Amino acid sequence: MIPTPPVQKGQVVELVQMLDDPCPILPGDKGVVRSVTRLPGNNWQIHVAWESGRRLALLHPTDLFKVIS
């Protein structure tokens, strides 16, 4: 069985916490999911276009975020 991604393209997410990045997105920043890529195990790379203009991916389940739409 193929696992379901935690978010879908086009959904808006809000960052709660990003732990392992030297220049992280700030908590509370919002962005639109551009694509979702499955990684080994039950891990996901979520490419986000942040409102700040940055293009930094989330790693699920390492980074904490919530879907707001």
N, C-alpha and C positions, 0 to 999 in steps of 0.2 A: 504494500500500500504506500502510495506517494503522500508524504506529509503536506498539509495545507500551509501556505505561507501565512505569516502573522499579519500581513497587510497586503493591499492590492494597489496596483498602479492608479494614481489619481487621488488616493486618500490623503488627507491632511494629518500630519503627525506633530506632536509637541514633545520636545526632548525633556526628559526628567533627569537623566544622568548619563554622562559619557566618561568612562573611567580610563581607558587605555590609549588616549590620543594625546600627543604633545601639544596640539593646538585645537582643543575640543570646541564643539558647538556649545553655546551657553544654555543652561537649563532655562526652559520657558520659550526658547526659540521654536518657531513653527516652519514647516515646509511641506511641499507636495512630493509624494512618492513618484519617482520617475520609472523605476524598475525594481524587481526583486529577483535575486539569484540564489539558488540553493547551493550551499557549501556542504562538505562532508559532515556526516552525522545529521543532527536535526538543527543545523545552524543556517542562518540566512544573512546575506548582504543586501541591505536595503538602500538603494541610491535615492537621495533626497535633494531636491532643489530648495534650499533654505531661503526664507524671506530676506536674509542678510546678503544674499547673492552667492554664498558659498555652495559648493557641491561636494559635500562630505557624506560618505555612506555610513549608515548605522550597521552594527553587527548584532544580530539577534541570536542568542539571548544576553550577550554581554552588556550592550547599551540598553538603558531603560527609556521607554517612550510610551506615549499614549496616543491612540487614534482619536482625533477630535471631529472627524467627519467621514 
